[in-house]
Amino acid sequence: MSDKTNNYNWEQWQILNEIEKRNVINHFWDAFNPNIGLKTKTEIVDNFIKSVNFQGQQFGIKSFGFYVYMLFVIVDNSKIRVPKKFGGLLVNKGVILKENGDNKFLVKFNYGGTVVVELNTKILIG
C-alpha cells in the first residue's frame, strides 16, 4: 500500500508490513519538521492510549536522538508495566523522578537518559 503523502489512518497503518512502516519512519518523518506525518503519528498515539489500561502523565511520539522515532509514555510509578512495542514502534517509558516546579519534572527514560520535561499537555507529537 502506498500513499504519496505518507499519511495514513490507523487502519491503513496496520495493513503496512514492517518494512513499509520502517520506510515511512526512516525516510519521510523529520525530527526538524514534526508536521510531516502528523496524521499518522496522531493516529498511532491515540490508538496506543486506547490500548493501555493505565494513566500516563504524558503520551507521545518523538525522535530520541539519531532520528530514532519512538512512542513514549511518562508515568509516575516505575512499577507500571508498559508495552515494549506498539504499531511498529518501540515504546520508551519515562518515570517521573521529581518535580522541579512550574509544571516541569525530572524524567528518566529507558532510552534517552534523564531530562526535564514540561507536562502541560497530555499528548506530545514531535
Backbone as XML, in Angstrom:
<?xml version="1.0"?>
<chain id="A" units="angstrom">
  <residue number="1" name="MET">
    <atom name="N" x="0.847" y="-1.172" z="0.000"/>
    <atom name="CA" x="0.000" y="0.000" z="0.000"/>
    <atom name="C" x="0.892" y="1.234" z="0.000"/>
  </residue>
  <residue number="2" name="SER">
    <atom name="N" x="0.615" y="2.164" z="-0.846"/>
    <atom name="CA" x="1.431" y="3.366" z="-0.959"/>
    <atom name="C" x="0.536" y="4.590" z="-0.900"/>
  </residue>
  <residue number="3" name="ASP">
    <atom name="N" x="1.004" y="5.607" z="-0.213"/>
    <atom name="CA" x="0.298" y="6.875" z="-0.114"/>
    <atom name="C" x="1.331" y="7.958" z="-0.419"/>
  </residue>
  <residue number="4" name="LYS">
    <atom name="N" x="1.066" y="8.779" z="-1.436"/>
    <atom name="CA" x="2.049" y="9.785" z="-1.855"/>
    <atom name="C" x="2.399" y="10.764" z="-0.742"/>
  </residue>
  <residue number="5" name="THR">
    <atom name="N" x="1.463" y="11.018" z="0.178"/>
    <atom name="CA" x="1.731" y="11.952" z="1.270"/>
    <atom name="C" x="2.366" y="11.254" z="2.466"/>
  </residue>
  <residue number="6" name="ASN">
    <atom name="N" x="2.364" y="9.944" z="2.445"/>
    <atom name="CA" x="2.880" y="9.154" z="3.570"/>
    <atom name="C" x="2.153" y="9.474" z="4.868"/>
  </residue>
  <residue number="7" name="ASN">
    <atom name="N" x="0.875" y="9.806" z="4.754"/>
    <atom name="CA" x="-0.009" y="9.970" z="5.896"/>
    <atom name="C" x="-1.044" y="8.862" z="5.835"/>
  </residue>
  <residue number="8" name="TYR">
    <atom name="N" x="-1.200" y="8.166" z="6.932"/>
    <atom name="CA" x="-2.092" y="7.014" z="6.978"/>
    <atom name="C" x="-3.014" y="7.132" z="8.176"/>
  </residue>
  <residue number="9" name="ASN">
    <atom name="N" x="-4.236" y="6.609" z="8.035"/>
    <atom name="CA" x="-5.075" y="6.464" z="9.212"/>
    <atom name="C" x="-4.673" y="5.151" z="9.889"/>
  </residue>
  <residue number="10" name="TRP">
    <atom name="N" x="-5.253" y="4.860" z="11.041"/>
    <atom name="CA" x="-4.837" y="3.692" z="11.823"/>
    <atom name="C" x="-5.037" y="2.383" z="11.055"/>
  </residue>
  <residue number="11" name="GLU">
    <atom name="N" x="-6.160" y="2.260" z="10.381"/>
    <atom name="CA" x="-6.442" y="1.025" z="9.643"/>
    <atom name="C" x="-5.418" y="0.822" z="8.515"/>
  </residue>
  <residue number="12" name="GLN">
    <atom name="N" x="-5.093" y="1.883" z="7.804"/>
    <atom name="CA" x="-4.097" y="1.792" z="6.732"/>
    <atom name="C" x="-2.714" y="1.467" z="7.301"/>
  </residue>
  <residue number="13" name="TRP">
    <atom name="N" x="-2.361" y="2.087" z="8.415"/>
    <atom name="CA" x="-1.056" y="1.862" z="9.040"/>
    <atom name="C" x="-0.897" y="0.399" z="9.462"/>
  </residue>
  <residue number="14" name="GLN">
    <atom name="N" x="-1.970" y="-0.178" z="9.998"/>
    <atom name="CA" x="-1.918" y="-1.569" z="10.449"/>
    <atom name="C" x="-1.696" y="-2.533" z="9.288"/>
  </residue>
  <residue number="15" name="ILE">
    <atom name="N" x="-2.151" y="-2.194" z="8.110"/>
    <atom name="CA" x="-2.005" y="-3.058" z="6.937"/>
    <atom name="C" x="-0.564" y="-3.089" z="6.436"/>
  </residue>
  <residue number="16" name="LEU">
    <atom name="N" x="0.171" y="-1.991" z="6.654"/>
    <atom name="CA" x="1.559" y="-1.936" z="6.183"/>
    <atom name="C" x="2.408" y="-2.995" z="6.884"/>
  </residue>
  <residue number="17" name="ASN">
    <atom name="N" x="3.339" y="-3.588" z="6.135"/>
    <atom name="CA" x="4.247" y="-4.536" z="6.780"/>
    <atom name="C" x="5.364" y="-3.752" z="7.472"/>
  </residue>
  <residue number="18" name="GLU">
    <atom name="N" x="6.211" y="-4.455" z="8.213"/>
    <atom name="CA" x="7.269" y="-3.792" z="8.982"/>
    <atom name="C" x="8.225" y="-3.005" z="8.095"/>
  </residue>
  <residue number="19" name="ILE">
    <atom name="N" x="8.553" y="-3.529" z="6.929"/>
    <atom name="CA" x="9.474" y="-2.842" z="6.008"/>
    <atom name="C" x="8.858" y="-1.534" z="5.525"/>
  </residue>
  <residue number="20" name="GLU">
    <atom name="N" x="7.575" y="-1.566" z="5.169"/>
    <atom name="CA" x="6.901" y="-0.350" z="4.708"/>
    <atom name="C" x="6.811" y="0.692" z="5.820"/>
  </residue>
  <residue number="21" name="LYS">
    <atom name="N" x="6.516" y="0.242" z="7.053"/>
    <atom name="CA" x="6.457" y="1.168" z="8.187"/>
    <atom name="C" x="7.824" y="1.800" z="8.414"/>
  </residue>
  <residue number="22" name="ARG">
    <atom name="N" x="8.872" y="0.985" z="8.423"/>
    <atom name="CA" x="10.242" y="1.495" z="8.613"/>
    <atom name="C" x="10.609" y="2.498" z="7.523"/>
  </residue>
  <residue number="23" name="ASN">
    <atom name="N" x="10.183" y="2.237" z="6.309"/>
    <atom name="CA" x="10.464" y="3.151" z="5.199"/>
    <atom name="C" x="9.843" y="4.531" z="5.460"/>
  </residue>
  <residue number="24" name="VAL">
    <atom name="N" x="8.596" y="4.546" z="5.898"/>
    <atom name="CA" x="7.923" y="5.814" z="6.203"/>
    <atom name="C" x="8.626" y="6.521" z="7.366"/>
  </residue>
  <residue number="25" name="ILE">
    <atom name="N" x="8.900" y="5.778" z="8.428"/>
    <atom name="CA" x="9.519" y="6.372" z="9.618"/>
    <atom name="C" x="10.920" y="6.907" z="9.305"/>
  </residue>
  <residue number="26" name="ASN">
    <atom name="N" x="11.723" y="6.109" z="8.612"/>
    <atom name="CA" x="13.125" y="6.479" z="8.388"/>
    <atom name="C" x="13.348" y="7.462" z="7.254"/>
  </residue>
  <residue number="27" name="HIS">
    <atom name="N" x="12.457" y="7.472" z="6.262"/>
    <atom name="CA" x="12.723" y="8.277" z="5.077"/>
    <atom name="C" x="11.788" y="9.472" z="4.886"/>
  </residue>
  <residue number="28" name="PHE">
    <atom name="N" x="10.700" y="9.520" z="5.652"/>
    <atom name="CA" x="9.761" y="10.622" z="5.464"/>
    <atom name="C" x="9.567" y="11.468" z="6.713"/>
  </residue>
  <residue number="29" name="TRP">
    <atom name="N" x="9.522" y="10.834" z="7.900"/>
    <atom name="CA" x="9.364" y="11.621" z="9.114"/>
    <atom name="C" x="10.642" y="12.399" z="9.357"/>
  </residue>
  <residue number="30" name="ASP">
    <atom name="N" x="10.494" y="13.621" z="9.884"/>
    <atom name="CA" x="11.631" y="14.517" z="10.060"/>
    <atom name="C" x="11.555" y="15.152" z="11.455"/>
  </residue>
  <residue number="31" name="ALA">
    <atom name="N" x="12.567" y="14.910" z="12.254"/>
    <atom name="CA" x="12.591" y="15.441" z="13.622"/>
    <atom name="C" x="12.576" y="16.971" z="13.644"/>
  </residue>
  <residue number="32" name="PHE">
    <atom name="N" x="13.042" y="17.598" z="12.557"/>
    <atom name="CA" x="13.079" y="19.055" z="12.498"/>
    <atom name="C" x="11.790" y="19.649" z="11.937"/>
  </residue>
  <residue number="33" name="ASN">
    <atom name="N" x="10.913" y="18.815" z="11.415"/>
    <atom name="CA" x="9.615" y="19.248" z="10.910"/>
    <atom name="C" x="8.570" y="18.221" z="11.352"/>
  </residue>
  <residue number="34" name="PRO">
    <atom name="N" x="8.123" y="18.306" z="12.615"/>
    <atom name="CA" x="7.213" y="17.302" z="13.151"/>
    <atom name="C" x="5.845" y="17.253" z="12.476"/>
  </residue>
  <residue number="35" name="ASN">
    <atom name="N" x="5.516" y="18.242" z="11.646"/>
    <atom name="CA" x="4.229" y="18.202" z="10.941"/>
    <atom name="C" x="4.207" y="17.155" z="9.836"/>
  </residue>
  <residue number="36" name="ILE">
    <atom name="N" x="5.375" y="16.730" z="9.378"/>
    <atom name="CA" x="5.427" y="15.665" z="8.372"/>
    <atom name="C" x="4.974" y="14.362" z="9.040"/>
  </residue>
  <residue number="37" name="GLY">
    <atom name="N" x="3.948" y="13.755" z="8.489"/>
    <atom name="CA" x="3.406" y="12.515" z="9.051"/>
    <atom name="C" x="2.547" y="12.725" z="10.281"/>
  </residue>
  <residue number="38" name="LEU">
    <atom name="N" x="2.114" y="13.962" z="10.508"/>
    <atom name="CA" x="1.352" y="14.279" z="11.717"/>
    <atom name="C" x="0.092" y="13.426" z="11.862"/>
  </residue>
  <residue number="39" name="LYS">
    <atom name="N" x="-0.625" y="13.223" z="10.768"/>
    <atom name="CA" x="-1.851" y="12.418" z="10.819"/>
    <atom name="C" x="-1.537" y="11.000" z="11.297"/>
  </residue>
  <residue number="40" name="THR">
    <atom name="N" x="-0.523" y="10.401" z="10.730"/>
    <atom name="CA" x="-0.154" y="9.034" z="11.091"/>
    <atom name="C" x="0.308" y="8.970" z="12.543"/>
  </residue>
  <residue number="41" name="LYS">
    <atom name="N" x="1.176" y="9.889" z="12.936"/>
    <atom name="CA" x="1.685" y="9.904" z="14.311"/>
    <atom name="C" x="0.549" y="10.055" z="15.318"/>
  </residue>
  <residue number="42" name="THR">
    <atom name="N" x="-0.379" y="10.961" z="15.013"/>
    <atom name="CA" x="-1.519" y="11.189" z="15.908"/>
    <atom name="C" x="-2.382" y="9.937" z="16.017"/>
  </residue>
  <residue number="43" name="GLU">
    <atom name="N" x="-2.625" y="9.285" z="14.896"/>
    <atom name="CA" x="-3.420" y="8.048" z="14.900"/>
    <atom name="C" x="-2.747" y="6.966" z="15.754"/>
  </residue>
  <residue number="44" name="ILE">
    <atom name="N" x="-1.435" y="6.834" z="15.627"/>
    <atom name="CA" x="-0.707" y="5.820" z="16.398"/>
    <atom name="C" x="-0.801" y="6.124" z="17.890"/>
  </residue>
  <residue number="45" name="VAL">
    <atom name="N" x="-0.548" y="7.377" z="18.277"/>
    <atom name="CA" x="-0.594" y="7.748" z="19.696"/>
    <atom name="C" x="-2.002" y="7.572" z="20.255"/>
  </residue>
  <residue number="46" name="ASP">
    <atom name="N" x="-3.016" y="8.019" z="19.531"/>
    <atom name="CA" x="-4.404" y="7.877" z="20.003"/>
    <atom name="C" x="-4.757" y="6.416" z="20.239"/>
  </residue>
  <residue number="47" name="ASN">
    <atom name="N" x="-4.367" y="5.554" z="19.320"/>
    <atom name="CA" x="-4.684" y="4.132" z="19.472"/>
    <atom name="C" x="-3.845" y="3.470" z="20.558"/>
  </residue>
  <residue number="48" name="PHE">
    <atom name="N" x="-2.631" y="3.952" z="20.770"/>
    <atom name="CA" x="-1.815" y="3.453" z="21.881"/>
    <atom name="C" x="-2.496" y="3.785" z="23.210"/>
  </residue>
  <residue number="49" name="ILE">
    <atom name="N" x="-2.962" y="5.020" z="23.350"/>
    <atom name="CA" x="-3.635" y="5.435" z="24.587"/>
    <atom name="C" x="-4.864" y="4.564" z="24.843"/>
  </residue>
  <residue number="50" name="LYS">
    <atom name="N" x="-5.639" y="4.301" z="23.792"/>
    <atom name="CA" x="-6.839" y="3.463" z="23.927"/>
    <atom name="C" x="-6.492" y="2.036" z="24.330"/>
  </residue>
  <residue number="51" name="SER">
    <atom name="N" x="-5.297" y="1.573" z="23.969"/>
    <atom name="CA" x="-4.941" y="0.169" z="24.189"/>
    <atom name="C" x="-4.388" y="-0.126" z="25.583"/>
  </residue>
  <residue number="52" name="VAL">
    <atom name="N" x="-3.950" y="0.906" z="26.311"/>
    <atom name="CA" x="-3.332" y="0.662" z="27.618"/>
    <atom name="C" x="-4.358" y="0.819" z="28.733"/>
  </residue>
  <residue number="53" name="ASN">
    <atom name="N" x="-4.070" y="0.178" z="29.864"/>
    <atom name="CA" x="-5.008" y="0.231" z="30.988"/>
    <atom name="C" x="-4.391" y="0.949" z="32.195"/>
  </residue>
  <residue number="54" name="PHE">
    <atom name="N" x="-3.616" y="1.989" z="31.931"/>
    <atom name="CA" x="-3.039" y="2.797" z="33.000"/>
    <atom name="C" x="-3.119" y="4.266" z="32.603"/>
  </residue>
  <residue number="55" name="GLN">
    <atom name="N" x="-2.986" y="5.133" z="33.592"/>
    <atom name="CA" x="-2.991" y="6.573" z="33.355"/>
    <atom name="C" x="-1.549" y="7.050" z="33.204"/>
  </residue>
  <residue number="56" name="GLY">
    <atom name="N" x="-1.227" y="7.573" z="32.056"/>
    <atom name="CA" x="0.080" y="8.175" z="31.859"/>
    <atom name="C" x="-0.023" y="9.677" z="32.070"/>
  </residue>
  <residue number="57" name="GLN">
    <atom name="N" x="1.067" y="10.278" z="32.487"/>
    <atom name="CA" x="1.090" y="11.727" z="32.657"/>
    <atom name="C" x="1.215" y="12.430" z="31.315"/>
  </residue>
  <residue number="58" name="GLN">
    <atom name="N" x="1.913" y="11.761" z="30.356"/>
    <atom name="CA" x="2.038" y="12.294" z="29.001"/>
    <atom name="C" x="2.306" y="11.124" z="28.063"/>
  </residue>
  <residue number="59" name="PHE">
    <atom name="N" x="1.692" y="11.199" z="26.889"/>
    <atom name="CA" x="1.896" y="10.214" z="25.831"/>
    <atom name="C" x="2.387" y="10.959" z="24.596"/>
  </residue>
  <residue number="60" name="GLY">
    <atom name="N" x="3.123" y="10.283" z="23.751"/>
    <atom name="CA" x="3.529" y="10.950" z="22.528"/>
    <atom name="C" x="4.424" y="10.109" z="21.656"/>
  </residue>
  <residue number="61" name="ILE">
    <atom name="N" x="4.944" y="10.779" z="20.645"/>
    <atom name="CA" x="5.880" y="10.166" z="19.717"/>
    <atom name="C" x="6.891" y="11.232" z="19.351"/>
  </residue>
  <residue number="62" name="LYS">
    <atom name="N" x="8.161" y="10.856" z="19.374"/>
    <atom name="CA" x="9.200" y="11.810" z="19.010"/>
    <atom name="C" x="10.489" y="11.062" z="18.706"/>
  </residue>
  <residue number="63" name="SER">
    <atom name="N" x="11.451" y="11.820" z="18.227"/>
    <atom name="CA" x="12.767" y="11.276" z="17.927"/>
    <atom name="C" x="13.626" y="11.343" z="19.187"/>
  </residue>
  <residue number="64" name="PHE">
    <atom name="N" x="14.227" y="10.217" z="19.526"/>
    <atom name="CA" x="15.113" y="10.153" z="20.683"/>
    <atom name="C" x="16.562" y="10.058" z="20.212"/>
  </residue>
  <residue number="65" name="GLY">
    <atom name="N" x="16.994" y="11.044" z="19.466"/>
    <atom name="CA" x="18.382" y="11.101" z="19.008"/>
    <atom name="C" x="18.637" y="10.222" z="17.807"/>
  </residue>
  <residue number="66" name="PHE">
    <atom name="N" x="19.472" y="10.708" z="16.917"/>
    <atom name="CA" x="19.842" y="9.986" z="15.699"/>
    <atom name="C" x="18.610" y="9.520" z="14.924"/>
  </residue>
  <residue number="67" name="TYR">
    <atom name="N" x="17.550" y="10.323" z="14.970"/>
    <atom name="CA" x="16.330" y="10.063" z="14.203"/>
    <atom name="C" x="15.669" y="8.740" z="14.569"/>
  </residue>
  <residue number="68" name="VAL">
    <atom name="N" x="15.803" y="8.314" z="15.808"/>
    <atom name="CA" x="15.159" y="7.090" z="16.263"/>
    <atom name="C" x="13.799" y="7.479" z="16.831"/>
  </residue>
  <residue number="69" name="TYR">
    <atom name="N" x="12.749" y="7.260" z="16.049"/>
    <atom name="CA" x="11.400" y="7.588" z="16.498"/>
    <atom name="C" x="10.876" y="6.501" z="17.412"/>
  </residue>
  <residue number="70" name="MET">
    <atom name="N" x="10.270" y="6.945" z="18.504"/>
    <atom name="CA" x="9.670" y="6.026" z="19.464"/>
    <atom name="C" x="8.385" y="6.630" z="20.015"/>
  </residue>
  <residue number="71" name="LEU">
    <atom name="N" x="7.448" y="5.766" z="20.336"/>
    <atom name="CA" x="6.328" y="6.189" z="21.161"/>
    <atom name="C" x="6.892" y="6.375" z="22.555"/>
  </residue>
  <residue number="72" name="PHE">
    <atom name="N" x="6.290" y="7.236" z="23.342"/>
    <atom name="CA" x="6.728" y="7.338" z="24.732"/>
    <atom name="C" x="5.533" y="7.564" z="25.636"/>
  </residue>
  <residue number="73" name="VAL">
    <atom name="N" x="5.716" y="7.183" z="26.871"/>
    <atom name="CA" x="4.726" y="7.445" z="27.907"/>
    <atom name="C" x="5.499" y="7.799" z="29.170"/>
  </residue>
  <residue number="74" name="ILE">
    <atom name="N" x="5.010" y="8.827" z="29.863"/>
    <atom name="CA" x="5.601" y="9.231" z="31.132"/>
    <atom name="C" x="4.628" y="8.839" z="32.234"/>
  </residue>
  <residue number="75" name="VAL">
    <atom name="N" x="5.139" y="8.092" z="33.206"/>
    <atom name="CA" x="4.322" y="7.613" z="34.324"/>
    <atom name="C" x="4.934" y="8.099" z="35.632"/>
  </residue>
  <residue number="76" name="ASP">
    <atom name="N" x="4.146" y="8.051" z="36.698"/>
    <atom name="CA" x="4.661" y="8.499" z="37.988"/>
    <atom name="C" x="5.043" y="7.345" z="38.902"/>
  </residue>
  <residue number="77" name="ASN">
    <atom name="N" x="4.911" y="6.119" z="38.403"/>
    <atom name="CA" x="5.238" y="4.943" z="39.200"/>
    <atom name="C" x="6.031" y="3.977" z="38.329"/>
  </residue>
  <residue number="78" name="SER">
    <atom name="N" x="7.239" y="3.658" z="38.740"/>
    <atom name="CA" x="8.106" y="2.782" z="37.942"/>
    <atom name="C" x="7.571" y="1.357" z="37.825"/>
  </residue>
  <residue number="79" name="LYS">
    <atom name="N" x="6.645" y="0.976" z="38.676"/>
    <atom name="CA" x="6.100" y="-0.389" z="38.635"/>
    <atom name="C" x="5.029" y="-0.574" z="37.560"/>
  </residue>
  <residue number="80" name="ILE">
    <atom name="N" x="4.599" y="0.512" z="36.951"/>
    <atom name="CA" x="3.611" y="0.412" z="35.869"/>
    <atom name="C" x="4.263" y="-0.281" z="34.687"/>
  </residue>
  <residue number="81" name="ARG">
    <atom name="N" x="3.602" y="-1.320" z="34.201"/>
    <atom name="CA" x="4.117" y="-2.078" z="33.066"/>
    <atom name="C" x="3.650" y="-1.433" z="31.768"/>
  </residue>
  <residue number="82" name="VAL">
    <atom name="N" x="4.610" y="-1.217" z="30.878"/>
    <atom name="CA" x="4.352" y="-0.542" z="29.610"/>
    <atom name="C" x="4.738" y="-1.496" z="28.486"/>
  </residue>
  <residue number="83" name="PRO">
    <atom name="N" x="3.904" y="-1.595" z="27.431"/>
    <atom name="CA" x="4.278" y="-2.462" z="26.308"/>
    <atom name="C" x="5.619" y="-2.037" z="25.713"/>
  </residue>
  <residue number="84" name="LYS">
    <atom name="N" x="6.358" y="-2.991" z="25.191"/>
    <atom name="CA" x="7.672" y="-2.699" z="24.585"/>
    <atom name="C" x="7.533" y="-2.163" z="23.167"/>
  </residue>
  <residue number="85" name="LYS">
    <atom name="N" x="6.427" y="-2.516" z="22.495"/>
    <atom name="CA" x="6.242" y="-2.135" z="21.097"/>
    <atom name="C" x="4.754" y="-1.935" z="20.832"/>
  </residue>
  <residue number="86" name="PHE">
    <atom name="N" x="4.457" y="-0.990" z="19.936"/>
    <atom name="CA" x="3.070" y="-0.773" z="19.525"/>
    <atom name="C" x="3.065" y="-0.117" z="18.153"/>
  </residue>
  <residue number="87" name="GLY">
    <atom name="N" x="2.253" y="-0.622" z="17.272"/>
    <atom name="CA" x="2.077" y="-0.021" z="15.948"/>
    <atom name="C" x="3.352" y="0.047" z="15.121"/>
  </residue>
  <residue number="88" name="GLY">
    <atom name="N" x="4.271" y="-0.874" z="15.359"/>
    <atom name="CA" x="5.521" y="-0.886" z="14.610"/>
    <atom name="C" x="6.613" y="-0.008" z="15.194"/>
  </residue>
  <residue number="89" name="LEU">
    <atom name="N" x="6.354" y="0.593" z="16.347"/>
    <atom name="CA" x="7.340" y="1.454" z="17.012"/>
    <atom name="C" x="7.666" y="0.916" z="18.400"/>
  </residue>
  <residue number="90" name="LEU">
    <atom name="N" x="8.914" y="1.091" z="18.818"/>
    <atom name="CA" x="9.275" y="0.779" z="20.194"/>
    <atom name="C" x="8.640" y="1.816" z="21.111"/>
  </residue>
  <residue number="91" name="VAL">
    <atom name="N" x="8.365" y="1.419" z="22.354"/>
    <atom name="CA" x="7.769" y="2.320" z="23.338"/>
    <atom name="C" x="8.820" y="2.629" z="24.400"/>
  </residue>
  <residue number="92" name="ASN">
    <atom name="N" x="9.045" y="3.902" z="24.641"/>
    <atom name="CA" x="10.025" y="4.379" z="25.605"/>
    <atom name="C" x="9.291" y="4.836" z="26.855"/>
  </residue>
  <residue number="93" name="LYS">
    <atom name="N" x="9.528" y="4.158" z="27.960"/>
    <atom name="CA" x="8.884" y="4.500" z="29.228"/>
    <atom name="C" x="9.734" y="5.527" z="29.975"/>
  </residue>
  <residue number="94" name="GLY">
    <atom name="N" x="9.086" y="6.584" z="30.425"/>
    <atom name="CA" x="9.734" y="7.583" z="31.264"/>
    <atom name="C" x="9.083" y="7.604" z="32.628"/>
  </residue>
  <residue number="95" name="VAL">
    <atom name="N" x="9.891" y="7.696" z="33.667"/>
    <atom name="CA" x="9.378" y="7.710" z="35.035"/>
    <atom name="C" x="9.743" y="9.048" z="35.684"/>
  </residue>
  <residue number="96" name="ILE">
    <atom name="N" x="8.758" y="9.676" z="36.289"/>
    <atom name="CA" x="8.989" y="10.948" z="36.975"/>
    <atom name="C" x="9.822" y="10.687" z="38.226"/>
  </residue>
  <residue number="97" name="LEU">
    <atom name="N" x="10.949" y="11.396" z="38.321"/>
    <atom name="CA" x="11.812" y="11.279" z="39.487"/>
    <atom name="C" x="11.495" y="12.348" z="40.530"/>
  </residue>
  <residue number="98" name="LYS">
    <atom name="N" x="11.273" y="13.596" z="40.054"/>
    <atom name="CA" x="10.912" y="14.671" z="40.979"/>
    <atom name="C" x="10.338" y="15.849" z="40.210"/>
  </residue>
  <residue number="99" name="GLU">
    <atom name="N" x="9.605" y="16.682" z="40.949"/>
    <atom name="CA" x="9.035" y="17.891" z="40.355"/>
    <atom name="C" x="10.021" y="19.036" z="40.535"/>
  </residue>
  <residue number="100" name="ASN">
    <atom name="N" x="10.213" y="19.817" z="39.475"/>
    <atom name="CA" x="11.118" y="20.963" z="39.516"/>
    <atom name="C" x="10.368" y="22.293" z="39.595"/>
  </residue>
  <residue number="101" name="GLY">
    <atom name="N" x="9.060" y="22.258" z="39.711"/>
    <atom name="CA" x="8.258" y="23.476" z="39.771"/>
    <atom name="C" x="7.823" y="23.924" z="38.386"/>
  </residue>
  <residue number="102" name="ASP">
    <atom name="N" x="6.833" y="24.796" z="38.337"/>
    <atom name="CA" x="6.290" y="25.332" z="37.080"/>
    <atom name="C" x="5.890" y="24.234" z="36.108"/>
  </residue>
  <residue number="103" name="ASN">
    <atom name="N" x="5.334" y="23.149" z="36.630"/>
    <atom name="CA" x="4.877" y="22.020" z="35.813"/>
    <atom name="C" x="6.024" y="21.352" z="35.050"/>
  </residue>
  <residue number="104" name="LYS">
    <atom name="N" x="7.240" y="21.469" z="35.563"/>
    <atom name="CA" x="8.405" y="20.801" z="34.982"/>
    <atom name="C" x="8.827" y="19.674" z="35.905"/>
  </residue>
  <residue number="105" name="PHE">
    <atom name="N" x="9.174" y="18.544" z="35.285"/>
    <atom name="CA" x="9.511" y="17.350" z="36.046"/>
    <atom name="C" x="10.789" y="16.731" z="35.512"/>
  </residue>
  <residue number="106" name="LEU">
    <atom name="N" x="11.575" y="16.157" z="36.405"/>
    <atom name="CA" x="12.749" y="15.403" z="36.024"/>
    <atom name="C" x="12.290" y="13.988" z="35.709"/>
  </residue>
  <residue number="107" name="VAL">
    <atom name="N" x="12.518" y="13.552" z="34.465"/>
    <atom name="CA" x="12.020" y="12.258" z="33.999"/>
    <atom name="C" x="13.187" y="11.414" z="33.503"/>
  </residue>
  <residue number="108" name="LYS">
    <atom name="N" x="13.227" y="10.168" z="33.949"/>
    <atom name="CA" x="14.239" y="9.227" z="33.475"/>
    <atom name="C" x="13.585" y="8.296" z="32.471"/>
  </residue>
  <residue number="109" name="PHE">
    <atom name="N" x="14.077" y="8.344" z="31.221"/>
    <atom name="CA" x="13.590" y="7.472" z="30.162"/>
    <atom name="C" x="14.453" y="6.219" z="30.075"/>
  </residue>
  <residue number="110" name="ASN">
    <atom name="N" x="13.850" y="5.112" z="29.648"/>
    <atom name="CA" x="14.632" y="3.897" z="29.414"/>
    <atom name="C" x="15.693" y="4.151" z="28.352"/>
  </residue>
  <residue number="111" name="TYR">
    <atom name="N" x="15.320" y="4.898" z="27.294"/>
    <atom name="CA" x="16.254" y="5.277" z="26.234"/>
    <atom name="C" x="16.247" y="6.793" z="26.150"/>
  </residue>
  <residue number="112" name="GLY">
    <atom name="N" x="17.382" y="7.417" z="26.277"/>
    <atom name="CA" x="17.435" y="8.868" z="26.167"/>
    <atom name="C" x="17.853" y="9.569" z="27.435"/>
  </residue>
  <residue number="113" name="GLY">
    <atom name="N" x="18.063" y="8.823" z="28.499"/>
    <atom name="CA" x="18.579" y="9.422" z="29.726"/>
    <atom name="C" x="17.547" y="10.171" z="30.539"/>
  </residue>
  <residue number="114" name="THR">
    <atom name="N" x="18.047" y="11.067" z="31.381"/>
    <atom name="CA" x="17.219" y="11.843" z="32.297"/>
    <atom name="C" x="17.126" y="13.275" z="31.785"/>
  </residue>
  <residue number="115" name="VAL">
    <atom name="N" x="15.899" y="13.769" z="31.657"/>
    <atom name="CA" x="15.669" y="15.107" z="31.113"/>
    <atom name="C" x="14.576" y="15.814" z="31.907"/>
  </residue>
  <residue number="116" name="VAL">
    <atom name="N" x="14.555" y="17.135" z="31.808"/>
    <atom name="CA" x="13.474" y="17.923" z="32.386"/>
    <atom name="C" x="12.383" y="18.058" z="31.326"/>
  </residue>
  <residue number="117" name="VAL">
    <atom name="N" x="11.154" y="17.725" z="31.711"/>
    <atom name="CA" x="10.026" y="17.699" z="30.783"/>
    <atom name="C" x="8.898" y="18.558" z="31.338"/>
  </residue>
  <residue number="118" name="GLU">
    <atom name="N" x="8.278" y="19.350" z="30.467"/>
    <atom name="CA" x="7.079" y="20.091" z="30.839"/>
    <atom name="C" x="5.880" y="19.180" z="30.596"/>
  </residue>
  <residue number="119" name="LEU">
    <atom name="N" x="5.052" y="19.037" z="31.598"/>
    <atom name="CA" x="3.868" y="18.175" z="31.470"/>
    <atom name="C" x="2.602" y="19.018" z="31.393"/>
  </residue>
  <residue number="120" name="ASN">
    <atom name="N" x="2.609" y="20.001" z="30.509"/>
    <atom name="CA" x="1.430" y="20.863" z="30.364"/>
    <atom name="C" x="0.470" y="20.376" z="29.291"/>
  </residue>
  <residue number="121" name="THR">
    <atom name="N" x="0.840" y="19.313" z="28.548"/>
    <atom name="CA" x="-0.078" y="18.705" z="27.591"/>
    <atom name="C" x="-0.086" y="17.195" z="27.789"/>
  </residue>
  <residue number="122" name="LYS">
    <atom name="N" x="-1.227" y="16.598" z="27.541"/>
    <atom name="CA" x="-1.368" y="15.145" z="27.719"/>
    <atom name="C" x="-0.733" y="14.388" z="26.558"/>
  </residue>
  <residue number="123" name="ILE">
    <atom name="N" x="-0.773" y="14.985" z="25.351"/>
    <atom name="CA" x="-0.231" y="14.334" z="24.150"/>
    <atom name="C" x="0.780" y="15.269" z="23.489"/>
  </residue>
  <residue number="124" name="LEU">
    <atom name="N" x="1.940" y="14.712" z="23.158"/>
    <atom name="CA" x="3.001" y="15.491" z="22.521"/>
    <atom name="C" x="3.464" y="14.743" z="21.269"/>
  </residue>
  <residue number="125" name="ILE">
    <atom name="N" x="3.331" y="15.394" z="20.121"/>
    <atom name="CA" x="3.771" y="14.803" z="18.850"/>
    <atom name="C" x="4.976" y="15.591" z="18.368"/>
  </residue>
  <residue number="126" name="GLY">
    <atom name="N" x="6.103" y="14.909" z="18.240"/>
    <atom name="CA" x="7.327" y="15.582" z="17.811"/>
    <atom name="C" x="7.890" y="15.024" z="16.545"/>
  </residue>
</chain>
